[in-house]
Amino acid sequence: LTFIEVSSFFSPGSALAATCGPNHRSEGPRHWQFADRSVSVAAPDSIVIISARMNGKCNRIPGDGANFELARRDMVARQICERGVRSARVLAAMESVPRHLFVPPELVSDAYADEALPIGKGQTISQPYVVAAGAEALSLQGHERVLEVGAGTGYQAAMLSLLAREVISIEAIPALAASARDRLARLGYANARIEEGDGSQGFAGGAPFDAILVAAAAPAV
């Protein structure tokens, strides 16, 4: 059993780990069938010139009619890959999940920013790097059953569903649980399930699990 508790923020000023190489390839997870292809991340020594509006945090602003796919690739390259996340499966999953559909409408322009964002009810959607780092730490191969504590909008669950056989995510706030459940169903993440309840005691009804990721506070671990 792998148990990971993730923090809510990674400082952009922290030292960078080794950068990703130019030829990362997908390892072919069982869901969504990522083909054996290069992940769209530039080599560390390559020169890429992109003309785009940037916000105050040095993140591309998608804007109206935006190319969100390009924004995701930029997020993976600059926020995740350069900080040392190396799993090709995790990088491909982060590049696949449309984060802008998991944030409030008024924050869509900041969906791929290097920060956590408010989602209502005093909660946040985690910073992209934190999501990726937590997923990589689980070392999922594709056959696992995973429990996530703290569903939020369902973004982490969607990403984990591309890496594992089944994901159960438990959320204590009814409104968030309901909206996350509807969102995942609408977007087609069929192997991710949202349960409403207090995740600090785990989820005995779905046990056993091969891995547990905790993205919410608890009185004790």
Steps between C-alpha positions, in 0.01 A plus 500: 500500500636841401381791716574856390401821676550802275558860601292775345773711342845474343696822499602616150829610654598152615805336349428308182572131468639342185310606188315261274676357200382544141371149442253417774257238377171380635501164673151412374261516798192284486259791479481758223770302319777757469685397186874435500599856411716784614346724764477857378778640717794687349854380561686695772744650248245584231380850415125550484356840411135546591306822460218516754354727763634422847354570840690638796616152599677437167232258385338506157147645505272289278240772432197466272516214250822394668715210405470323833705208374794734448448643849510147648820416315658817630383417853652151480829623355565798726323418827523122523771354280761758595437433870601138463183300434629232265222242457392503136157370601447781750617765253268362232206495742564859609514602137172321430264615777330836419570687825300802379183288530572436869521863617222760549408683175639829625843338550534324164769747392709390800429127465857417398667747735773382738280520810206353686166663416184550712207277407249618761403381848844608623673232290756508219606300196864407556791654313577294184844395626353369827249289305772355278750439780240319711403278208862417421570410864229232482695318223181372339527235231137484384352209698452676835198609700567847641334701777525879490396699807376846405337493156451873453390551138615152398815610316745273683255209473474552125876499465542191720231319300735504201768328706306242705224242454257668741497821703268575792516858621326604821382858560356638825317799349173390336487773235856429385441125499187538285661734248816287475290187443302669222814644342687170486196325352453773240866487396506123478730400787303182560751331734504792746231505769411777747371411844369751753631464854775553756818367344706538818388147590571363156229322302441152638220436253745496213801341667754363440695755297840471337578869549358794696555868423392755762437852371305622804573571863433242772536513880757219486669270248 
